[in-house]
Amino acid sequence: MKFKELKNQSEAELKKLKVELQDKLRDLRFKIASRQLKNVRETREAKKTIARVMTLLANFKNNKEHKG
């Protein structure tokens, strides 16, 4: 997903998406180990998206601390 698409989502949606992406990444790793996955670049994209989501979640946390 693009960063612009992720910015429009709420904190709860981002947390849910993070869990889903981590599950997907785990499944991809198992498929790579058992040589079922041909496109190993999918793991790279999943990792990048997880990093984007975690960055946005950190921003949510920082904004709450500054406001509260």
Buried (B, 14 or more C-beta within 10 A) or exposed (E): EEEEEBEEBEBEEBBEBBEEBBEBBEEBBEBBEEEEBEEEEBBEBBBEBBEBBEEBBEEBEEEEEEEE
